[in-house]
Amino acid sequence: MKKKDIKNMNKEDREKKIEELKLELIKSKANPAKSGGSKVKEIKKFIARILTINTDEKEVLKKH
């Protein structure tokens, strides 16, 4: 998922995506033999990317 794709999502969609990713993260941690560590790292990056964009948008709204 690219940064511009995340920016095009509305806030509710981003929140839903975060919840989906968190569930996927839990499943990946439960079965490390199937998914491996790279899958966990990738999911964490996606979550961090979405949270960063949410924070950036909040800061822009505060300035205006």
C-alpha positions as CSV (number, residue, x, y, z in Angstrom):
1,M,0.0,0.0,0.0
2,K,1.4,3.3,-1.1
3,K,1.3,6.6,0.8
4,K,-0.9,8.2,-1.8
5,D,-3.4,5.3,-1.6
6,I,-3.6,5.9,2.1
7,K,-4.1,9.7,1.7
8,N,-7.0,9.0,-0.7
9,M,-8.8,7.0,2.0
10,N,-11.2,8.8,4.3
11,K,-10.7,8.6,8.1
12,E,-13.2,5.8,8.6
13,D,-11.6,3.6,6.0
14,R,-8.1,4.2,7.5
15,E,-9.5,3.2,10.9
16,K,-11.0,0.0,9.5
17,K,-7.7,-0.8,7.7
18,I,-5.8,-0.4,11.0
19,E,-8.1,-2.8,12.7
20,E,-7.8,-5.3,9.9
21,L,-4.0,-5.0,10.0
22,K,-3.9,-5.4,13.8
23,L,-5.9,-8.7,13.5
24,E,-3.6,-9.9,10.8
25,L,-0.6,-9.0,13.0
26,I,-2.0,-11.0,15.9
27,K,-2.5,-14.0,13.5
28,S,1.0,-13.7,12.1
29,K,2.5,-13.6,15.6
30,A,0.5,-16.7,16.6
31,N,1.8,-18.7,13.7
32,P,5.4,-17.5,13.1
33,A,6.3,-20.6,11.2
34,K,3.8,-20.0,8.5
35,S,4.3,-16.3,7.8
36,G,7.8,-15.6,9.1
37,G,9.2,-12.4,10.6
38,S,9.1,-10.4,7.4
39,K,5.3,-10.5,7.3
40,V,5.1,-9.1,10.9
41,K,7.6,-6.3,9.9
42,E,5.6,-5.4,6.8
43,I,2.3,-5.2,8.7
44,K,3.9,-3.0,11.4
45,K,5.1,-0.7,8.6
46,F,1.6,-0.4,7.1
47,I,0.1,0.5,10.5
48,A,2.8,3.1,11.2
49,R,2.3,4.6,7.8
50,I,-1.4,5.0,8.4
51,L,-0.9,6.4,11.9
52,T,1.7,8.9,10.6
53,I,-0.7,10.2,7.9
54,N,-3.5,10.5,10.5
55,T,-1.2,12.6,12.7
56,D,-0.1,14.8,9.9
57,E,-3.7,15.6,8.9
58,K,-4.5,16.5,12.6
59,E,-1.6,18.9,12.7
60,V,-2.6,20.5,9.4
61,L,-6.2,21.0,10.8
62,K,-4.8,22.6,14.0
63,K,-2.9,25.2,12.1
64,H,-5.9,26.4,10.2
